[in-house]
Amino acid sequence: FNILFFSRAIKTNQDLLPETPWTHIFYNDFWGTLLTHSGSHKSYRPLCTLSFRLNHAIGGLNPWSYHLVNILLHAAVTGLFTSFSKILLGDGYWTFMAGLMFASHPIHTEAVAGIVGRADVGASLFFLLSLLCYIKHCSTRGYSARTWGWFLGTGLCAGCSMLWKEQGVTVLAVSAVYDVFVFHRLKMKQILPTIYKGKNLSLFLSISLLTLWGTSLLGARLYWMGNKPPSFSNSDNPAADSDSLLARTLTFFYLPTKNLWLLLCPDTLSFDWSMDAVPLLKTICDWRNLHTVAFYIGLLLLAYCGLKSPSVESEYYGKFVTNGKQNANGHSCHSDVEYRNSEIKPSFASKVENGIKNNVPQTTPLPSTENIVVLSLSLLIIPFVPATNLFFYVGFVIAERVLYIPSMGFCLLITVGARALYVRVQKRFLKSLIFYATATLIVFYGLKTAIRNGDWQNEEMLYRSGIKVNPAKAWGNLGNVLKSQSKISEAESAYRNALYYRSNMADMLYNLGLLLQENSRFAEALHYYKLAIGSRPTLASAYLNTGIILMNQGKTEEARRTFLKCSEIPDENLKDPHAHKSSVTSCLYNLGKLYHEQGHYEEALSVYKEAIQKMPRQFAPQSLYNMMGEAYMRLSKLPEAEHWYMESLRSKTDHIPAHLTYGKLLALTGRKSEAEKFFLKAIELDPTKGNCYMHYGQFLLEEARLLEAAEMAKKAAELDSTEFDVVFNAAHMLRQASLNEAAEKYYDLAARLRPNYPAALMNLGAILHLNGRLHKAEANYLRALQLKPDDVITQSNLRKLWNIMEKQGLKTSKT
């Protein structure tokens, strides 16, 4: 796989980094946000995050190691599921069929190929370990002291499963179903009399302990996440946000039907089912309600047959048949009559070893078809219950990875159904037909999985495959991929397609604005940023980029207000508070730069200090520290300036601006040789950066090394010919070196880069004035005064120019 479909669970999760204490994993959610934070997703999966951290420690963000672990986990789960199936179905091809169906089912593609799906696969591993431990507990209960060791294993594995993903705790309920309906083969009508008469206290004790442990785990889980459920946006789960009780009810009843259809016929799969991927059912007349009715009728019939029918094995020519074989593996099968005349516990026999008579459990008989149906239904339904919105709203409509554990019940149900038909029919042709039909289904599942894996080869293919299911989300994500590939026009088209399907997506409006900004279409970019803010007033990154555009356009007051408004947005109830804090810090940094450029250095320092206080752990602080040093430098507080320059270099040793500014401070304090080393180091770090040559040139100019300074100025202007500051300062240096013709060339370029910047026009006028191009000089002076009428220097220069022009008999605009 080439795909890095990591999301912020890995790429921006600080809990994976070695400098973050590993204990933070147990206090933060799956995405690295503090669990008690109001915007936390409340997905507490520390064991999964710990596995990501180990992956990151070994291979960084190389996707191969992550995918390898996912595949190995899926192989382990498949092996455990096959072992579990063997307990229910015995040896033979039906067990193999069940394992093969689970291994190849297409619904698992997202959980295995998508890295974040590891939570489901890991939870399944411990889910099955817990269930197998409980089965051992049942088979040894009453005969061995080790039985409580197996029960302890059940509890520990259930806890681990829940720490991989929340639904793992449901294994305790499935274990209880196994104990009651499979191991003890009770029917519904027998349960209460059994408890009332105290016929089997060990069963009652086990179920009670399961209940107590499950309740304790859930209580601890709720307490740890701050006793508050998560909140989700309406696009994550539109039905939950619907004002109509009827729409909510009909949709929530329909969604399990849709999930079962994905298990049975996974012809249409998608990486995302949010937004309008499954339209709400708003009326009784919606034809999809027929699917809902059929689903629940079928479910109730299956449950009724499993719970009410006599527990009698199918008989074939007078012999009991299990797993498609007569009396497979030497397992015996009790008839219902035999069972009712026996105690409600496994039988035991005497065994003599070394002259000592011990009570040991006999080989547990294979459960009946009805028992397996009940267990399969529990395995299908119970782990899916947390995703039904029954107890709390969830942050998705459908999530294929959530079906990883329920698919075990589905695979068992299909296999035991096929086996029951196989046993029931008499003709060899029909038996062969049933067997090969089941095998064909597995082949089709395998082929679909192979095709679906092709969609997961890279992000572009994945998102294109999801367009027919969720066009808004798919087009938007595809736009991000195309932009990263520098396919700008295609990316813009993709963003606009996404907004066509859902016009109020703040992230998509922002992404389109960012694309336009990066391509110098600033007016359009501002428009989309404003729409994004209107859709989501807490989107700090939109304020940040709006302020930057306004600042570059010279609209400093609007920019200041925008940055200030951004800095006041709280991070409560935000899904990604870390990204929000980074944007707020960047806003404050840019606000400080704005004050700095206006000469308000004290205000700039105050804002920088606020930025440092609000700065999240993942924010790279070197630029902020460097600007702190710059502000102190302008205030002539040189020790403080040096401190912050050094802090900047400590946070990033190859930070070029800090090398340049620290070099300037060293030169100012007389440490010339040290200063020159820092300037040369900056050039060494990036020889293509004109700004480095410009600063070194200024240093050389102050040292009266004029020819060297001029060379540095030309080099700087050639490398960064589109950067106004570099070109403008290069022109200054050339002028000071008395290279007026070269200076004119770069002043002219600077004026073209910022045609409405008065200082650029005034300096171009001055050099033209010196070079004898008087009419052009006059035109530039006049244009500068139009933009800044009260500029004293420009007015003085213009008067001097007019005097010269009048002496030479030249016509002036004054006359």
C-alpha positions in Angstrom: 0.0 0.0 0.0 1.2 3.5 -0.8 -1.7 5.2 1.0 -1.1 7.4 4.1 -4.7 7.6 5.2 -3.7 8.4 8.7 -5.8 11.5 9.6 -4.9 13.4 12.7 -4.9 10.2 14.8 -1.3 9.7 13.6 0.0 12.6 11.5 -0.6 15.4 14.0 -1.1 13.3 17.2 1.5 14.6 19.7 1.1 11.4 21.8 3.0 9.5 19.2 6.2 11.6 19.5 9.1 10.4 21.7 9.3 13.8 23.5 5.7 13.4 24.7 5.5 11.4 28.0 3.8 8.0 27.1 1.5 8.4 30.1 -0.4 11.2 28.2 -1.9 8.4 26.1 -4.0 7.4 29.0 -5.4 10.9 29.5 -6.1 11.8 25.9 -8.5 10.6 23.3 -7.7 8.7 20.1 -6.9 12.0 18.4 -4.6 13.4 21.1 -7.1 15.7 22.7 -7.6 15.7 26.5 -10.5 13.5 27.3 -12.2 16.0 29.6 -11.9 18.8 27.0 -15.3 19.9 25.7 -14.3 19.2 22.1 -13.0 15.8 22.7 -14.3 13.0 20.5 -14.3 10.8 23.7 -12.8 7.9 21.8 -10.6 6.4 24.5 -8.4 3.8 22.8 -5.0 4.0 24.6 -3.8 0.5 23.6 -4.4 1.4 19.9 -2.6 4.7 20.3 0.3 2.9 22.1 0.6 0.6 19.1 0.8 3.6 16.8 3.5 5.1 19.0 5.5 1.9 18.7 5.1 2.0 15.0 6.2 5.6 14.9 9.2 4.9 17.0 10.3 2.1 14.6 9.5 3.6 11.2 8.2 7.1 11.6 5.4 7.8 9.1 6.4 5.1 6.7 3.0 3.5 5.9 4.4 0.0 5.4 5.0 -0.8 9.0 1.5 0.4 10.0 -0.1 -1.7 7.3 2.0 -4.8 8.2 0.8 -4.6 11.8 -2.8 -4.3 10.6 -2.5 -7.3 8.3 -0.8 -9.4 11.0 -3.6 -8.5 13.5 -6.2 -9.4 10.9 -4.5 -12.8 10.4 -4.4 -13.4 14.2 -8.1 -12.5 14.5 -9.0 -14.8 11.6 -7.1 -17.6 13.3 -8.9 -17.0 16.6 -12.2 -16.8 14.9 -11.6 -20.1 13.2 -10.7 -21.7 16.5 -13.9 -20.3 18.0 -15.9 -21.7 15.0 -14.3 -25.1 15.6 -15.8 -25.1 19.1 -19.2 -24.5 17.7 -19.0 -26.5 14.4 -16.4 -29.1 15.1 -13.6 -30.2 12.7 -14.4 -30.2 9.0 -15.0 -28.0 6.1 -17.8 -25.9 7.6 -15.4 -24.5 10.2 -12.9 -23.8 7.4 -15.7 -22.1 5.4 -16.6 -19.8 8.4 -12.9 -18.8 8.8 -12.4 -18.3 5.1 -15.5 -16.1 4.8 -14.4 -13.9 7.7 -10.9 -13.6 6.3 -12.1 -12.5 2.9 -15.1 -10.4 3.6 -15.0 -7.0 1.8 -16.5 -5.1 4.8 -13.1 -5.6 6.5 -11.2 -3.6 3.9 -11.5 -0.3 5.7 -10.5 -1.8 9.1 -7.4 -3.5 7.7 -6.3 -1.2 4.9 -7.2 2.0 6.8 -4.7 2.6 9.5 -7.2 4.0 12.0 -9.2 0.8 11.6 -6.6 -0.9 13.7 -8.7 0.0 16.7 -11.5 -2.4 15.5 -9.0 -5.2 14.6 -7.2 -4.9 17.9 -10.4 -4.9 19.9 -11.5 -8.0 18.0 -8.4 -9.8 18.9 -8.9 -9.3 22.6 -12.7 -9.8 22.1 -12.1 -13.3 20.9 -9.4 -14.0 23.5 -11.9 -13.0 26.2 -14.6 -15.2 24.7 -12.3 -18.2 24.4 -11.2 -17.7 28.0 -14.8 -17.7 29.1 -15.5 -20.9 27.1 -12.6 -22.5 29.0 -14.1 -21.2 32.2 -17.4 -22.8 31.4 -15.9 -26.2 30.5 -13.8 -26.3 33.7 -16.3 -24.8 36.1 -16.9 -27.1 39.1 -14.0 -29.4 38.2 -10.8 -27.4 38.4 -9.5 -24.5 40.5 -8.1 -23.1 37.2 -11.6 -22.1 36.1 -11.3 -18.8 38.0 -8.0 -18.2 36.3 -9.8 -18.5 33.0 -12.5 -16.1 34.3 -9.8 -13.6 35.3 -8.4 -13.9 31.7 -11.9 -13.2 30.4 -12.2 -10.0 32.5 -8.6 -8.8 31.6 -9.0 -9.4 27.9 -12.4 -7.7 27.9 -10.8 -4.7 29.5 -8.0 -4.7 26.9 -10.6 -5.0 24.1 -12.4 -2.0 25.5 -9.1 -0.1 25.6 -8.6 -0.8 22.0 -12.1 0.3 21.1 -15.2 1.0 23.2 -17.4 -1.8 21.7 -15.0 -4.4 23.0 -16.7 -4.4 26.4 -19.7 -6.1 24.7 -17.9 -9.4 24.8 -19.1 -9.8 28.3 -22.7 -9.9 27.2 -21.8 -12.3 24.4 -20.1 -14.5 26.9 -23.2 -14.5 29.0 -25.3 -15.6 26.0 -22.8 -18.4 25.3 -23.1 -19.6 28.9 -26.9 -19.6 29.1 -28.0 -20.6 25.6 -25.0 -22.7 24.3 -23.2 -24.2 27.2 -26.3 -24.8 29.4 -28.7 -24.9 26.4 -31.4 -23.1 28.3 -34.5 -21.8 26.6 -36.1 -18.5 27.5 -38.8 -20.2 29.6 -36.2 -22.1 31.6 -34.0 -19.2 32.6 -36.2 -17.7 35.4 -37.1 -21.1 36.9 -33.4 -22.0 37.0 -32.5 -18.8 38.8 -35.6 -19.1 41.1 -35.0 -22.7 42.1 -31.2 -22.2 42.5 -30.5 -25.2 40.3 -27.2 -23.9 39.1 -25.5 -21.4 41.4 -22.3 -21.5 39.5 -24.0 -20.2 36.3 -25.7 -17.4 38.4 -22.4 -16.5 40.0 -20.5 -16.3 36.6 -23.3 -14.2 35.0 -23.3 -11.9 38.1 -19.6 -11.4 38.0 -19.7 -10.7 34.2 -22.4 -8.1 34.9 -20.5 -6.5 37.8 -17.2 -6.3 35.8 -19.0 -4.9 32.7 -20.8 -2.3 34.8 -17.4 -1.4 36.5 -15.7 -1.0 33.1 -18.5 1.2 31.7 -18.6 3.3 34.9 -14.8 3.8 34.9 -15.0 4.7 31.2 -17.7 7.3 31.7 -15.9 8.8 34.7 -12.6 8.9 32.8 -14.1 10.9 29.9 -15.6 13.5 32.3 -19.1 12.0 32.7 -20.1 13.8 29.5 -21.0 12.3 26.1 -19.3 13.7 23.0 -20.9 16.2 20.8 -20.9 16.0 17.0 -21.7 18.2 14.1 -24.9 17.8 12.1 -23.0 16.6 9.1 -21.5 13.7 11.0 -24.9 12.3 11.9 -27.7 14.2 10.2 -30.5 12.1 11.7 -29.4 12.9 15.3 -29.6 16.6 14.4 -33.0 16.3 12.8 -35.9 18.2 14.5 -38.4 15.6 13.4 -38.9 12.7 15.8 -40.5 10.7 13.0 -37.4 11.2 10.7 -35.0 10.3 13.6 -37.0 7.2 14.5 -37.5 5.9 10.9 -33.8 6.6 10.0 -32.4 5.0 13.1 -34.6 1.9 12.6 -33.5 1.7 9.0 -29.7 2.0 9.5 -29.2 -1.5 10.9 -31.0 -2.8 7.8 -28.5 -0.9 5.6 -25.6 -2.3 7.7 -26.8 -5.9 7.3 -27.2 -5.3 3.6 -23.5 -4.2 3.5 -22.6 -7.5 5.2 -24.7 -9.6 2.9 -24.1 -7.8 -0.4 -21.1 -5.4 -0.1 -21.4 -4.2 -3.7 -21.2 -0.5 -2.8 -18.6 0.5 -0.2 -17.3 4.0 0.8 -14.6 5.5 2.9 -17.3 7.8 4.4 -21.0 7.6 4.9 -21.6 10.9 6.7 -23.7 13.9 5.5 -26.3 12.8 3.0 -24.8 9.4 2.0 -27.9 7.8 3.5 -30.9 10.3 3.0 -33.2 10.6 6.0 -36.4 8.7 6.0 -38.9 11.5 6.6 -42.2 9.9 5.9 -43.9 6.5 6.4 -44.4 6.3 2.7 -40.6 6.0 2.0 -40.2 2.6 0.3 -37.1 1.9 2.4 -39.4 1.3 5.4 -40.3 -2.0 3.7 -36.7 -3.0 4.1 -36.8 -2.1 7.7 -40.0 -4.1 8.3 -38.6 -7.1 6.5 -35.3 -6.9 8.4 -36.9 -6.9 11.9 -39.4 -9.6 11.0 -36.6 -11.8 9.8 -34.5 -11.0 12.9 -37.4 -11.8 15.2 -38.2 -15.1 13.4 -34.5 -16.2 13.7 -34.5 -15.3 17.4 -37.8 -17.1 17.9 -36.6 -20.2 16.2 -33.4 -20.2 18.2 -34.9 -19.5 21.6 -38.2 -21.5 21.3 -37.6 -24.5 19.1 -36.7 -27.9 20.8 -33.0 -28.4 21.1 -32.9 -31.5 19.0 -30.1 -32.3 16.6 -31.0 -33.1 13.0 -31.1 -36.8 12.4 -29.9 -38.5 9.2 -30.6 -42.2 8.7 -31.1 -42.6 12.4 -27.7 -41.0 13.3 -27.0 -37.6 14.7 -25.2 -35.3 12.2 -22.9 -32.5 13.2 -20.8 -30.2 11.0 -22.0 -32.1 7.9 -20.5 -35.3 9.3 -22.1 -38.1 11.4 -21.0 -37.7 15.1 -18.0 -35.5 14.1 -14.8 -35.6 16.2 -16.3 -38.1 18.6 -18.5 -35.4 20.0 -21.8 -36.7 21.4 -25.1 -34.9 21.0 -27.8 -34.9 23.6 -31.4 -35.1 22.6 -33.8 -32.6 24.2 -35.4 -35.4 26.2 -32.0 -36.5 27.6 -31.1 -32.9 28.4 -34.3 -32.2 30.3 -33.7 -35.3 32.4 -30.2 -34.2 33.3 -28.9 -31.5 35.6 -28.3 -28.2 34.1 -24.5 -28.6 34.0 -21.9 -30.5 32.0 -21.6 -34.2 32.9 -18.4 -35.6 34.3 -16.8 -39.0 34.6 -14.3 -40.7 36.8 -10.8 -41.2 35.6 -8.0 -43.1 37.3 -4.5 -41.8 37.1 -1.7 -43.3 39.1 -4.3 -45.1 41.3 -6.1 -41.8 42.1 -9.7 -41.3 41.1 -10.3 -37.7 39.8 -13.4 -36.0 38.5 -12.7 -34.5 35.0 -15.1 -32.9 32.5 -16.1 -35.0 29.5 -15.6 -33.6 26.0 -18.2 -30.9 25.6 -20.8 -31.8 22.9 -21.3 -29.7 19.9 -24.1 -27.2 20.3 -27.3 -27.6 18.3 -28.0 -25.4 15.2 -30.5 -23.4 17.3 -27.9 -22.7 20.0 -25.4 -21.5 17.4 -28.1 -19.3 15.7 -28.7 -17.6 19.1 -25.0 -17.1 19.7 -24.5 -15.8 16.1 -27.3 -13.3 16.5 -25.8 -12.1 19.8 -22.4 -11.8 18.2 -24.0 -9.9 15.3 -26.3 -7.6 17.3 -24.7 -6.9 20.7 -21.3 -5.4 19.5 -23.3 -3.3 17.0 -25.6 -1.9 19.7 -23.3 1.0 20.6 -23.5 2.2 17.0 -27.3 2.2 16.8 -27.8 5.7 18.5 -30.0 3.8 21.0 -28.2 5.0 24.2 -26.2 7.9 22.8 -25.7 9.6 19.5 -22.6 8.5 17.5 -20.4 10.6 15.2 -21.3 8.7 12.0 -24.2 7.4 9.9 -22.5 4.2 8.8 -18.9 3.1 9.4 -17.8 -0.1 7.7 -15.0 -0.7 10.2 -17.6 -0.8 13.0 -18.9 -4.0 11.4 -15.6 -5.9 11.9 -16.7 -7.6 15.1 -20.4 -8.0 14.1 -19.3 -9.7 10.9 -18.2 -12.7 13.0 -21.8 -13.3 13.9 -22.8 -12.8 10.3 -20.2 -15.3 9.0 -21.3 -17.9 11.6 -25.0 -17.3 10.8 -24.4 -17.9 7.0 -22.2 -20.9 7.7 -24.6 -22.6 10.2 -27.5 -21.9 7.9 -25.8 -23.5 4.9 -24.8 -26.4 7.1 -28.4 -26.9 8.4 -29.6 -27.0 4.8 -26.9 -29.4 3.8 -27.8 -31.7 6.6 -31.6 -31.5 5.9 -31.6 -32.2 2.2 -31.4 -35.9 1.1 -30.1 -35.7 -2.5 -26.4 -35.6 -3.1 -27.0 -33.1 -5.9 -28.7 -30.6 -3.6 -25.9 -31.1 -1.0 -23.3 -30.3 -3.6 -25.3 -27.3 -4.7 -25.5 -25.9 -1.2 -21.8 -26.5 -0.6 -20.6 -25.0 -3.9 -23.0 -22.1 -3.5 -21.4 -21.2 -0.1 -17.9 -21.6 -1.6 -18.9 -19.4 -4.5 -20.2 -16.7 -2.1 -16.8 -16.8 -0.4 -15.0 -16.5 -3.8 -17.2 -13.5 -4.7 -16.4 -11.9 -1.4 -12.7 -12.5 -2.0 -12.8 -11.0 -5.4 -14.7 -7.9 -4.1 -12.1 -7.5 -1.4 -9.3 -7.6 -4.0 -11.1 -5.0 -6.0 -11.8 -2.8 -3.0 -8.1 -3.1 -1.9 -7.3 -1.5 -5.3 -9.4 1.5 -4.2 -7.2 1.8 -1.1 -3.9 1.8 -3.1 -3.8 5.6 -2.8 -5.9 8.5 -1.7 -7.0 9.6 -5.1 -8.4 6.2 -6.0 -10.1 5.9 -2.6 -11.8 9.3 -2.9 -12.9 8.8 -6.5 -14.5 5.5 -5.5 -16.6 7.3 -2.8 -18.0 10.0 -5.2 -21.2 8.0 -5.9 -21.9 7.5 -2.2 -20.9 10.7 -0.6 -20.1 13.2 -3.4 -19.6 16.3 -1.1 -17.0 14.6 1.1 -15.3 12.7 -1.7 -14.9 15.7 -4.0 -13.6 17.8 -1.2 -10.9 15.3 -0.1 -10.1 14.6 -3.8 -9.5 18.4 -4.1 -6.9 18.2 -1.3 -5.1 15.3 -3.1 -5.1 17.1 -6.5 -3.8 20.2 -4.9 -0.9 18.3 -3.3 -0.1 17.0 -6.8 0.0 20.6 -8.1 -3.1 20.0 -10.3 -4.5 23.4 -9.4 -7.3 23.7 -11.9 -8.5 20.2 -11.2 -8.3 20.8 -7.5 -10.4 24.0 -7.8 -13.0 22.1 -9.9 -13.1 19.3 -7.3 -13.7 21.9 -4.5 -16.5 23.6 -6.5 -18.1 20.2 -7.1 -18.1 19.5 -3.4 -19.7 22.9 -2.7 -22.3 22.2 -5.4 -23.5 19.2 -3.3 -23.2 20.9 0.1 -22.6 24.6 -0.1 -22.1 25.3 3.6 -19.1 23.1 4.3 -16.8 25.5 6.1 -13.7 23.3 5.6 -14.3 23.2 1.9 -14.9 26.9 1.6 -11.7 27.5 3.5 -9.7 25.0 1.3 -11.0 26.7 -1.8 -10.0 30.1 -0.4 -6.6 28.8 0.5 -6.1 27.5 -3.1 -7.1 30.9 -4.5 -4.8 32.7 -2.1 -1.9 30.6 -3.0 -2.5 31.5 -6.6 -2.7 35.3 -5.9 -6.5 35.5 -6.5 -6.8 37.4 -3.3 -10.3 39.0 -3.8 -11.8 35.6 -4.5 -10.0 34.1 -1.6 -11.3 36.7 0.8 -14.8 36.0 -0.4 -14.6 32.3 0.4 -12.9 32.9 3.7 -15.8 35.1 4.7 -18.3 32.4 3.6 -16.3 29.9 5.7 -16.4 32.1 8.7 -20.2 32.6 8.2 -20.7 28.9 8.1 -18.4 28.3 11.1 -17.6 31.4 13.1 -15.0 29.5 15.2 -12.8 28.6 12.2 -9.6 30.4 13.3 -7.6 29.5 10.3 -10.0 31.4 8.0 -9.5 34.5 10.2 -5.8 34.0 10.1 -5.6 34.0 6.3 -8.1 36.8 5.9 -5.9 38.9 8.2 -2.7 38.1 6.3 -4.3 39.1 2.9 -5.6 42.3 4.4 -2.2 43.1 5.9 -0.5 42.5 2.6 -3.0 44.8 0.9 -2.2 47.6 3.3 -5.6 47.4 5.1 -3.9 47.4 8.4 -6.8 48.4 10.6 -9.1 45.6 9.1 -6.3 43.1 9.5 -5.8 44.2 13.1 -9.5 43.7 13.9 -9.5 40.3 12.2 -6.5 39.1 14.2 -7.9 40.4 17.4 -11.2 38.7 16.8 -9.5 35.4 16.0 -7.4 35.6 19.2 -10.6 35.8 21.3 -12.2 32.6 20.0 -12.3 30.0 22.7 -11.5 26.4 22.0 -14.5 24.9 23.7 -16.5 22.2 21.8 -14.0 22.3 18.9 -13.1 18.9 17.4 -9.4 19.8 17.0 -8.4 22.3 19.8 -4.7 21.8 19.0 -5.1 23.0 15.4 -7.3 25.9 16.7 -4.7 27.0 19.2 -2.0 26.9 16.5 -4.1 29.2 14.3 -4.8 31.5 17.3 -1.1 31.6 18.0 -0.3 32.4 14.4 -2.9 35.2 14.5 -1.2 36.7 17.5 2.2 36.3 15.8 0.9 38.2 12.8 -0.8 40.8 14.9 2.6 41.4 16.7 4.3 41.7 13.3 1.7 44.3 12.3 2.4 46.3 15.4 6.2 45.8 14.8 6.0 47.2 11.2 4.1 50.2 12.5 6.8 50.9 15.1 4.6 49.9 18.1 7.2 47.6 19.7 5.8 47.5 23.2 2.4 46.5 21.9 4.1 43.9 19.7 5.9 42.5 22.7 2.7 42.3 24.6 1.0 40.3 21.8 4.0 38.0 21.4 3.9 37.2 25.1 0.2 36.3 24.8 1.0 34.1 21.8 3.6 32.2 23.9 1.1 31.7 26.7 -1.6 30.3 24.2 0.9 28.3 22.1 0.1 24.6 21.9 2.8 21.9 22.3 3.0 21.2 18.6 3.5 24.8 17.6 6.9 25.5 16.1 8.0 28.6 18.2 11.2 29.6 16.5 9.7 32.5 14.4 7.8 33.8 17.4 10.9 33.8 19.6 12.9 35.5 16.8 10.3 38.3 16.5 10.5 38.7 20.3 14.2 39.3 19.9 13.6 41.7 17.1 11.2 43.8 19.2 13.6 43.9 22.1 16.4 44.9 19.6 14.3 47.8 18.4 13.8 48.9 22.0 17.6 48.7 22.5 17.2 46.0 25.1 20.0 44.0 23.8 20.4 41.3 26.5 16.7 40.4 26.2 17.0 40.3 22.4 20.0 38.0 22.6 18.1 35.7 25.0 15.2 35.3 22.5 17.5 34.9 19.5 19.2 32.0 21.3 15.8 30.5 22.3 14.8 30.6 18.6 18.0 28.8 17.6 17.6 26.3 20.4 14.1 25.4 19.2 15.3 25.0 15.6 19.1 25.0 15.1 18.8 25.6 11.3 16.3 28.5 11.6 17.7 31.0 9.0 16.0 34.2 10.2 17.4 33.7 13.7 20.9 33.3 12.3 20.5 36.6 10.4 19.0 38.6 13.2 21.5 37.3 15.8 24.2 38.1 13.3 23.0 41.7 13.2 23.0 41.9 17.0 26.5 40.5 17.2 27.7 43.1 14.7 26.0 45.8 16.6 27.7 44.8 19.8 31.1 44.7 18.2 31.5 40.9 17.8 32.1 41.2 14.0 33.8 37.9 13.4 31.0 36.0 15.2 28.4 38.0 13.2 30.0 37.1 9.9 30.0 33.4 10.8 26.2 33.5 11.4 25.6 35.3 8.1 27.7 32.8 6.2 26.0 29.9 8.1 22.6 31.2 7.0 23.8 31.2 3.3 25.2 27.7 3.8 21.9 26.5 5.1 20.0 27.8 2.0 22.2 29.1 -0.8 19.1 29.8 -2.9 17.6 32.3 -0.4 18.2 35.9 -1.5 17.4 37.3 1.9 20.5 35.7 3.3 22.7 37.5 0.8 20.9 40.7 1.4 21.6 40.7 5.2 25.2 39.7 4.6 25.5 42.5 2.0 24.3 45.0 4.6 26.9 43.8 7.1 29.6 44.1 4.4 28.4 47.6 3.6 28.7 48.7 7.2 32.2 47.3 7.1 32.9 49.5 4.1 33.5 46.4 1.9 31.5 48.1 -0.9 32.3 45.8 -3.9 31.5 42.6 -1.9 28.3 44.3 -0.6 27.3 45.2 -4.2 27.8 41.6 -5.3 25.7 40.3 -2.4 22.9 42.8 -3.3 22.8 41.7 -6.9 22.8 38.1 -5.9 20.0 38.7 -3.5 17.8 40.5 -6.0 18.4 37.9 -8.7 17.4 35.0 -6.4 14.4 36.7 -4.9 13.2 38.9 -7.7 9.6 38.7 -6.6 10.2 39.5 -3.0 9.7 43.2 -2.4 11.8 43.5 0.7 14.8 41.8 -0.8 14.7 43.8 -4.0 14.0 47.1 -2.3 16.9 46.6 0.2 19.2 45.4 -2.6 18.5 48.7 -4.4 19.4 50.6 -1.2 22.7 48.8 -0.9 23.6 49.5 -4.5 22.8 53.1 -4.1 24.9 53.4 -1.0 27.7 51.7 -2.9 27.3 54.5 -5.5 26.2 52.0 -8.2 23.3 54.2 -9.2 22.4 52.5 -12.5 22.1 49.1 -10.9 20.2 50.7 -8.0 17.7 52.3 -10.5 17.0 48.8 -12.0 16.0 47.3 -8.7 14.1 50.4 -7.4 12.1 50.1 -10.6 11.5 46.4 -10.0 10.5 47.1 -6.4 8.0 49.8 -7.5 6.5 47.3 -10.0 6.1 44.7 -7.2 4.3 47.2 -5.0 2.9 49.9 -7.3 0.8 51.5 -4.5 3.6 51.7 -1.9 4.7 55.4 -1.4 8.2 54.6 -0.2 9.0 52.5 -3.3 7.8 55.3 -5.6 9.6 58.0 -3.7 12.9 56.1 -3.8 12.5 55.3 -7.4 11.9 59.0 -8.0 15.1 59.9 -6.0 17.4 57.6 -8.0 15.9 58.8 -11.3 16.5 62.3 -10.0 20.2 61.4 -9.3 20.5 59.7 -12.7 19.2 62.7 -14.5 15.9 61.2 -15.7 14.0 64.2 -14.4 10.5 63.7 -16.0 10.3 60.1 -14.8 11.5 61.2 -11.4 8.7 63.9 -11.3 6.1 61.3 -12.3 7.1 59.0 -9.4 7.2 61.8 -6.8 3.7 62.9 -7.8 2.4 59.4 -7.7 3.9 58.9 -4.2 2.3 62.1 -3.0 -1.1 61.0 -4.3 -0.8 58.0 -2.0 0.8 59.9 0.9 0.2 63.7 0.5 1.8 64.7 3.8 5.2 63.0 3.2 7.7 65.7 4.0 10.7 64.1 2.3 8.9 63.5 -1.0 7.6 67.1 -1.0 11.2 68.4 -0.4 12.6 66.2 -3.1 9.9 67.3 -5.6 10.6 71.0 -4.9 14.4 70.4 -5.5 13.6 68.6 -8.7 11.3 71.4 -9.9 14.1 73.9 -9.3 16.5 71.9 -11.4 14.0 71.4 -14.1 13.2 75.2 -14.2 16.9 76.1 -14.4 17.2 73.7 -17.3 14.1 75.2 -19.0 12.1 72.0 -18.7 8.4 72.0 -18.4 7.1 70.8 -15.0 3.6 69.7 -13.9 3.6 72.7 -11.6 3.6 75.0 -14.7 
